[in-house]
Amino acid sequence: MSHNSEKSIHEMLKASLPSMNDSVEAVHSGTPAETYTKSASFPMSISEQQLQSTLVEESAFIKSGSSALSVLKNWSISTYKCTKQLMLEKMGKCSRTVDMELESQIEQLRDTQKKYLSILRLTRLFSTHFYHCVKTQQALAEAFSDLAQKSPELQEEFLRNSETQRSLTKNGELLLNALNFFTSSISTLCNKTIEDTIINIRQYEAARIEFDAYRIDLANSKSNSPNNTPNDDIQVQYEKYKTSYEKLRADVAIKMQLLDENRIKVMHKQLILLHNAIAAYYSGNAQLLESTLQQFNVKLKSFNTMSSWLEQ
């Protein structure tokens, strides 16, 4: 009885425990295992995408870096050649390309700009001194007017002097407006119109140095070659800088011609304005002074606001 009971208990425990094969199947074929396998494979695909994206970005960065290095290398070589060319020119040890007609025009333009800037400086100085003179006349007119009210015995004389100073102040304001218009136009001509052409001239001169540097480099390449044939890379660079030089030379020639026409037109108008305005003021012809400003469409500014542009 007892033996049978132990046997029954042993069989019940054995039946309740899963076999080894059943345990393996439960782990690998059950629903939780499938979920685990899928969840494990999902982050693996994300990592592959990130890795591929990183490789693409690194490849683009390497290409960009190579391009930047190539640009820096070419710039360094060009800078070295141009600096060497400029130094050799200053020492008189190499030839330079010269367009005699264009060089003469450029030199004349620089001299003209220098002289126009001198006129501009002197005109501004004159305007400043004249402004203070007119300001003093205005104060003097007010002082005479005040004394006329307080001195009945000299009222007529004080009033007469007060009116004279007021008249001079009024005409002085008109002349100051004419001077302001003149200096503004000359400043635009010198500091913008002419300077814009000077910038193009500097670019042309830089292109000329580059062209000469590679021209001499090409000549040296031919002389060092057994068959008197230049290096292909040097030939390509030479043609490139030659084309750039010739284009800028043509552009500068056209721009200087247009500038000269504009300069003559502007100066013709401004010199007539300045002459007529000053002549009318110092001859006491107020009517001619007003008509001169109207003729040239000079916008009138208040005397009290003139100090701002005079200080500039």
C-alpha positions as CSV (number, residue, x, y, z in Angstrom):
1,M,0.0,0.0,0.0
2,S,2.7,2.3,0.9
3,H,4.8,1.3,-2.0
4,N,1.9,1.9,-4.4
5,S,1.3,5.3,-2.9
6,E,5.0,6.4,-3.5
7,K,4.8,5.1,-7.0
8,S,1.6,7.1,-7.7
9,I,3.1,10.2,-6.3
10,H,6.3,9.8,-8.4
11,E,4.2,9.3,-11.6
12,M,2.1,12.4,-10.8
13,L,5.3,14.5,-10.4
14,K,6.8,13.2,-13.6
15,A,3.6,13.8,-15.5
16,S,3.4,17.4,-14.2
17,L,7.0,18.3,-15.2
18,P,7.6,19.2,-18.9
19,S,10.2,17.2,-20.8
20,M,13.4,18.8,-22.1
21,N,12.2,18.7,-25.6
22,D,8.9,20.3,-24.6
23,S,10.8,23.1,-22.9
24,V,12.9,23.8,-25.9
25,E,9.9,23.9,-28.2
26,A,8.1,26.2,-25.7
27,V,11.0,28.7,-25.9
28,H,11.5,28.7,-29.7
29,S,8.0,28.2,-31.1
30,G,5.8,30.1,-28.7
31,T,4.3,33.5,-29.3
32,P,6.7,35.3,-26.8
33,A,9.7,33.9,-28.6
34,E,8.4,35.3,-31.9
35,T,7.8,38.7,-30.4
36,Y,11.3,38.7,-28.9
37,T,12.9,37.7,-32.3
38,K,11.1,40.4,-34.2
39,S,11.8,43.1,-31.6
40,A,15.5,42.0,-31.7
41,S,15.7,42.3,-35.5
42,F,14.0,45.8,-35.6
43,P,16.8,47.8,-33.9
44,M,19.3,45.9,-36.0
45,S,17.8,47.3,-39.2
46,I,17.8,50.8,-37.8
47,S,21.5,50.5,-37.0
48,E,22.2,49.5,-40.6
49,Q,20.4,52.5,-41.9
50,Q,22.3,54.8,-39.6
51,L,25.5,53.2,-40.6
52,Q,24.8,53.6,-44.3
53,S,23.7,57.3,-43.7
54,T,26.9,57.9,-41.8
55,L,29.0,56.4,-44.6
56,V,27.3,58.6,-47.2
57,E,27.9,61.7,-45.1
58,E,31.5,60.8,-44.5
59,S,32.0,60.3,-48.2
60,A,30.4,63.6,-49.0
61,F,32.6,65.3,-46.3
62,I,35.7,63.7,-47.8
63,K,34.8,64.9,-51.3
64,S,34.1,68.4,-50.0
65,G,37.4,68.4,-48.1
66,S,39.2,67.2,-51.2
67,S,37.6,70.0,-53.2
68,A,38.5,72.6,-50.6
69,L,42.1,71.4,-50.5
70,S,42.3,71.5,-54.3
71,V,41.0,75.1,-54.3
72,L,43.5,76.1,-51.6
73,K,46.3,74.4,-53.5
74,N,45.5,76.2,-56.7
75,W,45.2,79.5,-54.9
76,S,48.5,79.0,-53.2
77,I,50.3,78.2,-56.4
78,S,48.7,81.2,-58.2
79,T,49.5,83.6,-55.3
80,Y,53.1,82.4,-55.3
81,K,53.5,82.9,-59.0
82,C,51.9,86.3,-59.0
83,T,54.0,87.5,-56.0
84,K,57.1,86.3,-57.7
85,Q,56.2,88.0,-60.9
86,L,55.5,91.3,-59.1
87,M,58.8,91.2,-57.3
88,L,60.8,90.4,-60.5
89,E,59.0,93.3,-62.3
90,K,60.0,95.7,-59.5
91,M,63.6,94.5,-59.7
92,G,63.5,94.8,-63.5
93,K,64.4,91.1,-64.0
94,C,61.4,90.2,-66.2
95,S,59.2,91.8,-68.8
96,R,55.6,92.8,-68.4
97,T,52.7,93.2,-70.8
98,V,52.0,96.9,-71.4
99,D,49.1,98.5,-73.3
100,M,50.6,102.0,-73.7
101,E,47.3,103.7,-74.6
102,L,45.3,102.2,-71.8
103,E,48.0,102.7,-69.2
104,S,48.2,106.4,-70.2
105,Q,44.4,106.7,-69.8
106,I,44.5,105.0,-66.4
107,E,47.2,107.3,-65.1
108,Q,45.3,110.3,-66.3
109,L,42.1,109.1,-64.6
110,R,44.0,108.6,-61.3
111,D,45.4,112.1,-61.6
112,T,42.0,113.5,-62.4
113,Q,40.5,111.8,-59.3
114,K,43.2,113.2,-57.1
115,K,42.6,116.8,-58.4
116,Y,38.9,116.5,-58.1
117,L,39.2,115.3,-54.5
118,S,41.3,118.4,-53.8
119,I,38.6,120.6,-55.3
120,L,36.0,118.8,-53.1
121,R,38.1,119.3,-50.0
122,L,38.6,123.0,-50.6
123,T,34.9,123.6,-51.5
124,R,33.8,121.9,-48.3
125,L,36.3,124.1,-46.4
126,F,34.9,127.2,-48.0
127,S,31.3,126.0,-47.2
128,T,32.2,125.5,-43.6
129,H,33.8,129.0,-43.2
130,F,31.0,130.6,-45.2
131,Y,28.3,128.9,-43.0
132,H,29.9,130.4,-39.8
133,C,30.0,133.8,-41.5
134,V,26.3,133.6,-42.4
135,K,25.5,132.4,-38.9
136,T,27.3,135.4,-37.5
137,Q,25.4,137.7,-39.8
138,Q,22.2,136.2,-38.6
139,A,23.1,136.8,-35.0
140,L,24.2,140.4,-35.9
141,A,20.9,141.1,-37.5
142,E,19.1,140.0,-34.3
143,A,21.3,142.1,-32.2
144,F,20.7,145.2,-34.3
145,S,16.9,144.6,-34.2
146,D,17.0,144.3,-30.4
147,L,18.9,147.5,-30.0
148,A,16.5,149.3,-32.4
149,Q,13.7,148.7,-30.0
150,K,15.7,149.8,-27.0
151,S,17.4,152.9,-28.5
152,P,14.7,155.2,-30.0
153,E,17.3,157.8,-30.8
154,L,19.2,155.3,-33.1
155,Q,16.3,153.2,-34.1
156,E,16.4,154.0,-37.9
157,E,20.2,153.3,-38.1
158,F,19.9,150.0,-36.2
159,L,16.9,148.8,-38.3
160,R,18.8,149.7,-41.5
161,N,21.8,147.6,-40.5
162,S,19.5,144.8,-39.3
163,E,17.7,144.6,-42.6
164,T,21.1,144.5,-44.5
165,Q,22.3,141.6,-42.4
166,R,19.0,139.8,-42.8
167,S,19.2,140.2,-46.6
168,L,22.8,138.9,-46.6
169,T,21.8,136.0,-44.4
170,K,19.0,135.1,-46.8
171,N,21.2,135.2,-49.8
172,G,23.9,133.3,-47.9
173,E,21.4,130.5,-47.3
174,L,20.9,130.2,-51.0
175,L,24.6,130.2,-51.8
176,L,25.1,127.5,-49.1
177,N,22.5,125.3,-50.8
178,A,24.3,125.8,-54.1
179,L,27.6,124.8,-52.5
180,N,26.0,121.8,-50.9
181,F,24.6,120.7,-54.2
182,F,28.0,121.1,-55.8
183,T,30.0,119.2,-53.1
184,S,27.4,116.4,-53.1
185,S,27.7,115.9,-56.9
186,I,31.5,116.0,-56.9
187,S,31.6,113.6,-54.0
188,T,29.4,111.1,-55.8
189,L,31.6,111.5,-59.0
190,C,34.9,111.0,-57.1
191,N,34.0,108.4,-54.4
192,K,31.4,106.3,-56.3
193,T,31.5,106.8,-60.1
194,I,35.3,107.1,-60.6
195,E,36.1,104.8,-57.7
196,D,33.9,102.1,-59.3
197,T,36.1,102.3,-62.4
198,I,39.2,102.3,-60.3
199,I,38.1,99.0,-58.7
200,N,37.8,97.5,-62.2
201,I,41.2,98.8,-63.1
202,R,42.7,97.1,-60.0
203,Q,41.1,93.8,-61.1
204,Y,42.5,94.3,-64.6
205,E,46.0,95.0,-63.2
206,A,45.8,91.8,-61.1
207,A,44.7,89.8,-64.1
208,R,47.7,91.3,-66.1
209,I,50.1,90.1,-63.4
210,E,48.5,86.6,-63.4
211,F,48.7,86.5,-67.2
212,D,52.4,87.5,-67.2
213,A,53.2,85.0,-64.5
214,Y,51.8,82.1,-66.5
215,R,53.2,83.5,-69.8
216,I,56.7,83.4,-68.4
217,D,56.0,80.0,-66.9
218,L,54.9,78.7,-70.3
219,A,58.0,80.1,-71.9
220,N,60.2,78.4,-69.3
221,S,58.3,75.2,-69.8
222,K,59.0,75.3,-73.6
223,S,62.7,76.1,-73.1
224,N,63.1,73.2,-70.7
225,S,61.3,70.7,-72.9
226,P,63.5,68.7,-75.4
227,N,61.0,69.1,-78.2
228,N,60.2,72.7,-77.3
229,T,56.6,71.7,-76.3
230,P,55.0,73.2,-73.3
231,N,53.4,71.2,-70.4
232,D,49.7,70.6,-71.0
233,D,48.6,71.9,-67.6
234,I,50.7,75.0,-67.9
235,Q,49.3,75.6,-71.4
236,V,45.7,75.3,-70.1
237,Q,46.4,77.7,-67.3
238,Y,48.0,80.2,-69.6
239,E,45.0,80.2,-72.0
240,K,42.7,80.6,-69.0
241,Y,44.5,83.7,-67.6
242,K,45.0,85.1,-71.1
243,T,41.3,85.1,-71.8
244,S,40.6,86.7,-68.4
245,Y,43.2,89.4,-69.0
246,E,41.9,90.3,-72.4
247,K,38.3,90.4,-71.2
248,L,39.1,92.7,-68.3
249,R,41.2,94.9,-70.6
250,A,38.3,95.4,-73.0
251,D,35.8,96.0,-70.1
252,V,38.1,98.7,-68.6
253,A,38.5,100.4,-71.9
254,I,34.8,100.6,-72.4
255,K,34.1,101.7,-68.9
256,M,36.7,104.4,-69.0
257,Q,35.1,105.8,-72.2
258,L,31.7,105.9,-70.6
259,L,33.1,107.4,-67.4
260,D,34.8,110.2,-69.3
261,E,31.6,111.1,-71.1
262,N,29.7,111.1,-67.8
263,R,32.5,113.1,-66.0
264,I,32.4,115.9,-68.6
265,K,28.6,116.1,-68.5
266,V,28.5,116.3,-64.6
267,M,31.4,118.8,-64.3
268,H,30.0,121.0,-67.0
269,K,26.7,121.4,-65.1
270,Q,28.3,121.8,-61.7
271,L,30.9,124.3,-62.7
272,I,28.3,126.6,-64.4
273,L,26.1,126.3,-61.2
274,L,29.0,127.2,-58.9
275,H,30.1,130.2,-61.1
276,N,26.7,131.7,-61.5
277,A,25.7,131.2,-57.8
278,I,28.9,132.8,-56.4
279,A,28.9,135.6,-59.0
280,A,25.2,136.4,-58.2
281,Y,25.8,136.4,-54.5
282,Y,28.9,138.7,-54.4
283,S,27.4,141.1,-56.9
284,G,24.3,141.4,-54.7
285,N,22.0,140.1,-57.4
286,A,19.5,138.1,-55.3
287,Q,17.1,137.5,-58.2
288,L,19.8,135.9,-60.3
289,L,20.9,133.8,-57.4
290,E,17.4,132.4,-56.9
291,S,16.9,131.8,-60.7
292,T,20.2,129.9,-60.8
293,L,19.1,127.5,-58.1
294,Q,15.8,127.0,-59.9
295,Q,17.6,126.4,-63.2
296,F,19.6,123.6,-61.7
297,N,16.7,122.2,-59.6
298,V,18.6,122.7,-56.4
299,K,16.5,121.6,-53.4
300,L,16.6,124.2,-50.7
301,K,17.5,123.2,-47.1
302,S,16.7,125.2,-44.0
303,F,19.6,127.2,-42.6
304,N,19.2,125.6,-39.2
305,T,19.7,122.0,-40.6
306,M,22.8,122.9,-42.6
307,S,25.2,122.3,-39.8
308,S,24.7,118.5,-40.0
309,W,26.0,118.1,-43.6
310,L,28.7,120.7,-43.0
311,E,30.0,118.6,-40.1
312,Q,30.1,115.6,-42.4
